[in-house]
């Protein structure tokens, strides 16, 4: 199974990615993880990416695609992978398509987890972290115990959440129609019990 998983911040994408990687026995590949691993390994691409990031510059698509190629060529990805957070643009999608076609391992599906903007904001901004345990609670859906020492993380502040959602909307504005034209896109309702959402994703992958 070679899958791209798309979903806005607070859509539950991370939860579903973890379940799907276990079910299919394939690795989850995120650009953040790849960059950190390449830098730690000291590979040529890792050194190039590290120098760019330290200079405060964006890592160019060519470097990211090179890292993706290195990663999907590793033994644990021979039966597939789940890409998380990449591609973000149509040029990246085109480059990925060229890479995977060249390797003889084309994409199977692209799944977008749909959640309304209002609910995404509610999910994110009402999250609180217990500073003592690191456990994440939700003031509405999973209230903390009375003795919890709560922290409202910077990522979950209303203005930050709005900005991150705007960035995601801008990113997928062209990406979703691109994959729809290719017949790869499946959209799944991301509201409800996480197990039910997993069933929806698996059903979508069968079509």
N, C-alpha and C positions, 0 to 999 in steps of 0.2 A: 504494500500500500504506500503510494507516494502522494502525499496530501499537503496542501497549504491550508492552514487554519487561520481564518481572519475573524477579528472581533474587537470591538472598542474596549478601552479600559473599563473594568468592572462588568464586562459581558459574561464572565465565567470561562473565558477562553483557556486560562491557565489550568483550571480544574479539569476541563474536558481534555486538554492536551495530555495531562498526566494519565487519565483513564485510557485514552486511545493508544498511547505509547505502550502501555502494559498489555492491552488487548491484542494489538497487532504485533507486539514484540519488535518494535522498531524505535529508533531514537528520536527524541524531539530535538530539532536543530533550530537554535535562535541565533541571530547575528551577534547579540551581546555575548552569549556563551562562546561562540566561535572566535570572536575578537579576543576575549580574555584568554582562551586556550592557546591561540596562535601566539599571543604576546608572551605567555608563560613558557611556551615551547621554544621561543626564540627563532621561529621559522622566518624565512626571508619576507614573506607577506606579513607575518606578525610584527617584525621589526619596522616595516614600512608603515603599517597601521599605527603602531605605538608612537612613532615619530610624529605622524600627522595629528593624533589625538592630543599628544603633549603640547603641540603647537596650537591647539584649539581649533583645528581644521576638521572638516567632515572627511570621513574615509570614502574615497571615490568608489563608484560602482564596480570598476575593474578589479579593485582589491577585494571587495566583498564577494564578487562572483568567483574570484580565485579561491577565497576561503571556503565558499560553498562547494566548489569542485573538490578541494582537498577533503572536506568533511564527508560528502556523499560517496567518496571513493573508499572510505574506510570500511573494514569488514563488517562492523555492526550495522551498517546502512545498506548492506547488499540486498536485503529483502524489502527495503523501503525506508521511509522517514516521514516525519511530520515537521514541516517548516512553520516556524512561529515568528512573526515579525518581519518576514521577508518573502516576496518582494513588497516594496512600498510604493513603487511607481511603475508605469507601463514600460519605460525603458529597462528597468530592472527585470520585469516580467519577461520581456523579449530576450534579454540576455540569459535569463534562467532557462527559458525554453530552448534556446540554442545549445546551451551547455548540456541539458538533460537529453536532448535529442541526439547530440554527439556521443553521449555515453550509452545510448540505447535504453535509457530509463525515463521515458516521458511521464509527466504528471498523470495521476489517475483522476483526482478531483480537487476542487477548491471549495471549502465550506466557510460560509459567512454566518456567524452567530448573531442574529438580529435581536436587539433590545432597544426599546424606545429611549430617546434622549432624556426624558424626565426621569425614567427609572434608573438609567445609568448614573445620573447625577445623585439621585437619592441613595443608591447603593454605595457610591464612593464617599459622598460628603458625610454620611452618618456612620462611617467606620471609625472605630476607636481601638487603639492598641493598649494593652495592659503593659506598662513599663517594666513591671516585675517579671512577667512570664513571657512577654512577646506575643501572647495570644491576641488574635484580632476578633473583636466583637462588632455587632451592629446595633445601634441604639433602637432600631425598630424590629429587626428580624431575629437578632440573637443578642438580647440585652446582657450587659456585663453584670457580674455579682456586685453587691453593694460595696465590698471592700477592694474592688479593682482600682488600681492607680492608672487612670486613663490619660492617654496622649492622643492628640489630633495631629496626625502626621502631615507634613508639608504637602505631600502628594495628594492628600485628601481634602485640602482646603478648597472652598468653592471656586475661587478664581483659577487655581491650578487645574482643577478638574475640567472646568469649561475650556481652558486652553488646550488641554490634552485631547478632549473630545473634538474640538475644532480641527486640530492637527490630524486626527484620525479620519474625520469626514473629508478633509482636503486630500488625504492620501488615497482613500478608496473611491473618490468621486469618479476617477477614470479607470481604476483597477477592476471594479466589479463589472462594469459593462464590457471591459476587455475579456474577462474570463467567461462572461455570459455568451459573447459572440463565439468563443471557442467551444461552447457546450460543456464546459467544465464546472461551472458555478452551481452550487447548491446552497440555498438559503434555509436556515433552520431557526425556528422560534426559540429564543434563549430565555424565555420566562417560564418558571416552574421549578419543580424538583430536579436537582442535578442529574439523577438517574434517568428521569424521563427525557431530559435533554440529550443525554447520551444515546438513548433509544432512537430519538429523532435523527440524530447525526448518522447512526448506523443504518437507519432506514434510507436516509438520503444517499448514502454511499452505495446502496444496492441498486440505485436507479440511474 
